[in-house]
Amino acid sequence: MTIEAGEETVLGEAEPRTGFFASLSGRLLLLTVLFVMIAEVLIFVPSVAMMRVRWMQDRLNTAAAAAVVVDGLQNMQLSGPVREDTLIATGTKAIALRRAEEARLIAAIDVPPEVDAQYDIAAVSPLAEIRDAFDTLLFGGNRTIRFYGPIGESDTIIELVMEDRSLRKAMLTYARNVFIVSIGISLFTAGLIFLVINRVMILPIRRMTANMRAFAADPADPTRVMIPQSGDDELSVAGRHLADMQRQLQRTLKQQKNLADLGLAVSKINHDMRNILSSAQLISDRLADVDDPVVKRFAPTLLRTIDRAVGYTREVLSYGRTTEAEPRRRFLPLKPLVADVLEVLAVDPKAGIEVRVAVPEELAIDADSEQLFRVVHNLCRNAVQALTLEAGEPEAGKVLTVTALRTGSVVSITIDDNGPGMPAKARENLFAAFRGSARSGGTGLGLAIARELVLAHGGTIALVEKPTPGTLFRIELPDRPVPLDAFRSLQHP
């Protein structure tokens, strides 16, 4: 019950309560409305300028209809009431016609001595239209303007003088109507986009989020693996990848649990094995005092083997903690170490395996002797097992070759055999514990341990491709860098 309560607390913290507009859906709705409004503003700017030009053009057309009639009555002055009716009908203070040879004032009333602005309707650029439109919207209403343009296709120009109050009022009404329509379009568009995207994207994302929370609460439960939706869109692909990752994680957790159980069992066995080896070590120490040539010949090897076995039992728990002991490095001759490895392997002469060692007598390597022994022993043992289990006999015979050379401050060790080679599955999981075994029944721990020990020395280990059959591993171990003070002390003691 305590664990379940703790899990519920974590889940509660993982999904804090937020307002609608703080959620992804709310932000999507707000952004959609905002972007539609911005688009409407971009459309409104040129449209209001065009509306202003059309409004003035309509006034010119209306005035032109009256002016043409009056102009047909040559040398006839309009009476006061007729003139006022004409100006009121057109909403102007003065109407005039201009031709190339003459200009005629059709009607006028309360003409101001000067005008605040004048506009040529026939010759105006789009930018000028926008500028003049916003000038009227922001600062107009009490100004007298003069605007003019041609009548139809003729060369007659009609001019109007009027106050811009009615023009500004018409523009404000137009702007208000556009704003109301824009708000309606924005909300309608945002609502449709919200419903579609919420159905297509937000709901699947929420489903994936809920599944991840449920899976995190109990990763070992197979029923909590996400069931992805079919489809080729990004969310469907992400759902399939999430399901694959969850299944892989479950397999890894199961493997880790098995390894933990195995580690506990190994620890128990190791405890008893160490006691047995300690007794064997005491007995083998007494063999050194036996005055027998055969015993004296094999006793040192037996002692070293038991000592290594005791050392390995001490390091089992260290490996269980995923760490190896720090290398105790020193310069040591490499050829005797290789000889010890081959002696411990005790290759059966009946197996027909020829062992070749090409290591210079004077070659010294900066390494931990026990850890380097384990590395070379693991690789040579794998090679011997591969050659022993090989069904056929190679043309050149079964050969295991160990070579080494120094290049500057790096020692390169190669372990080569002409066996059947490493299977493709083992290559894919090379150096992976419990998966990189090259033979049936193997654990793959040998290569995993060898790699870890080599990396602890700052070196590298790699499987090298070669044209002939077999397996070739190359180990490269660098010398430790010498501090400047230590170098000077060696040069000038």
Secondary structure as GFF3:
##gff-version 3
##sequence-region A 1 493
A	DSSP	alpha_helix	2	14	.	.	.	ID=ss1
A	DSSP	three_ten_helix	20	22	.	.	.	ID=ss2
A	DSSP	alpha_helix	24	72	.	.	.	ID=ss3
A	DSSP	alpha_helix	80	90	.	.	.	ID=ss4
A	DSSP	beta_strand	94	98	.	.	.	ID=ss5
A	DSSP	beta_strand	103	108	.	.	.	ID=ss6
A	DSSP	beta_strand	117	120	.	.	.	ID=ss7
A	DSSP	alpha_helix	126	139	.	.	.	ID=ss8
A	DSSP	beta_strand	144	150	.	.	.	ID=ss9
A	DSSP	beta_strand	157	163	.	.	.	ID=ss10
A	DSSP	alpha_helix	165	197	.	.	.	ID=ss11
A	DSSP	pi_helix	198	202	.	.	.	ID=ss12
A	DSSP	alpha_helix	203	217	.	.	.	ID=ss13
A	DSSP	three_ten_helix	222	224	.	.	.	ID=ss14
A	DSSP	alpha_helix	234	287	.	.	.	ID=ss15
A	DSSP	alpha_helix	293	320	.	.	.	ID=ss16
A	DSSP	beta_strand	330	333	.	.	.	ID=ss17
A	DSSP	alpha_helix	334	345	.	.	.	ID=ss18
A	DSSP	three_ten_helix	349	351	.	.	.	ID=ss19
A	DSSP	beta_strand	353	358	.	.	.	ID=ss20
A	DSSP	beta_strand	364	367	.	.	.	ID=ss21
A	DSSP	alpha_helix	369	389	.	.	.	ID=ss22
A	DSSP	beta_strand	398	407	.	.	.	ID=ss23
A	DSSP	beta_strand	410	417	.	.	.	ID=ss24
A	DSSP	alpha_helix	424	428	.	.	.	ID=ss25
A	DSSP	alpha_helix	445	456	.	.	.	ID=ss26
A	DSSP	beta_strand	460	464	.	.	.	ID=ss27
A	DSSP	beta_strand	471	478	.	.	.	ID=ss28
A	DSSP	alpha_helix	484	491	.	.	.	ID=ss29
###
